[in-house]
Amino acid sequence: MKKKHFIVFIFSLFFCIQNLLAQSTLNTMSDVNNVFEEVEFKVMLQTDMQKAESLDLPSKKYFISMSNYIDLNVIGKGKSLVLSSDKITTFILSQLGTVNSAEQLGEKLLNAYINEEFSETEKKAGNEKEKPKVSLGGYFVTEYEYHQEPDGVFHSMLEINQTRIFVAAEINSSDQKNRISFLGEWNPIPEEVIHQVDEVTFVRDSVAYTISNPGDNGGMIHMGSDEMIPFERLYVKVANVAGTKVNVTAGQFRNPFGFWSDYTSHRNFTSTKGNQLVNGFALKKIDLGVKLDGELKGGWEWAAAIMHGRLSRTSPLSREDTDDMKDFCGHLRYNAKKFSLGASAYLAEFNTKRIALGLDYQVNFKKITISGETVYQRNSNPSEIFSGIDDLKEFKSLSSYLQFDLELSHKFHLYGLYEIWDFRVDNVLVAPNPEAKLFHGIKYIFNNNLHWMVIEYGHMFHKGYDKGFTHFSTSVDLTF
């Protein structure tokens, strides 16, 4: 009996230490996985060993459906979430007698999450002094690629796609207002951006023109390494400021235009969000500024940001603000249990010379998620951004992509992405046809931390642009 009590004491002590590291507001999949680890420990501590083995609880397979859903529908949208580990634990323990497999438990867990049964923050005791909670995590991707360059030659590459290290802190996570948090996302190996049209050459009235991205490092090629920030997200956030249900974020954050990630291996293949040739910046970009966001009754959420207006994608980025002009981005979305519909607007330098307008949508069925965006961009004074084109008056594009993630089995998923990008100069296409992309892949989910993109095939219709036509890859993603 004494030995049993000692073991329980050790487990309880370990749990207390883990609880100090846990997060209530989650910004990355590393944070989400930390909560799942805490829940798994609590469940195993309170479950008969024979029952746990019969349901294969030690494998944590029951988290896969919920983890994939959060990845695609929350973190992938550029949002954060709140999870109560105690509520998830209580729910799992209540369901153990009603299921016959980890897969059935996972379905019930996902449905409960969609019904918002796990989102309330625990309240601390009145006299309890709360300690700051700190967590570490990361994301690592290695891959093998075999793809075609514009000259038609195929290249074989084994490489590290990206590496990120997350440091997150909650100062007062149990408070109902003025909750302070910090996120630092260090990029020792920034994400690789491929299959984006970075330059186009065309002839107009017997004159040859070349339009290319403003410059390496987002138009800041003149900056020294000591002037660059080797981070993506790097910000302080105050949630529910003074009880107004408004959150304030200051620092370096994701541009709140539509969705953040697509479903491909790199999560950044769409020209809709990654191209810089219209306005000089990508809509999938990191910028420095101040953002306000919040939720309204009836399923509505909103965000509004004032930013430097960097001509960039992600990182590394300059710490300098090179002018007195700022950009504005706003987003409004309606969320229901099975679908969401949103609209975004971007105004460069707070005027209508360089704008982007977008619609985004997402539909969730039992086994499949379908989402996409349609975006219109216009630059009515391109010579301010691009050189050697003084007599060209207007750039614009209309682009759209549709993507899906289909659960073939508990661990196998089929995904696909289809896109068309129409780029016009003075209302005339710069190439014989719009650019188009088709991608398909199969994903195997070992667990919440390890995903294998077994095979991905992409075909790009790039005639007249500076990119090749065929892509093959296989990659391994590790979240820790």
Secondary structure, 3 states (H helix, E strand, C coil): CHHHHHHHHHHHHHHHHHHHHCCCEECCHHHHHHHHHHHHHHHHHCCCHHHHHHCCHHHCHHHHHHHHHHHHHCHHHCCCEECCHHHHHHHHHHHCCCCCCHHHHHHHHHHHHHCCCCCCCCCCCCCCCCCCEEEEEEEEEEEEEEEECCCCCEEEEEEEEEEEEEEEEECCCCCCCCEEEEEEEEEEECCCCCCCCCEEEEEECCEEEEEECCCHHHHCCCCCHHHEECEEEEEEEEECHHHCCEEEEEEEEECCCCCCCCCCCCCCCCHHHHCCCCCCCCCCCEEEEEEEEEEECCCEEEEEEEECCCCCCCCCEECCCCCCCCEEEEEEEEECCCEEEEEEEEEHHHCCCEEEEEEEEEEECCCEEEEEEEEEEEECCHHHCCCCCCCCCCEEEEEEEEEEEEECCCCEEEEEEEEEEEEEECCEECCCCCEEEEEEEEEEECCCCEEEEEEEEEEEECCCCCCCCEEEEEEEEEEC
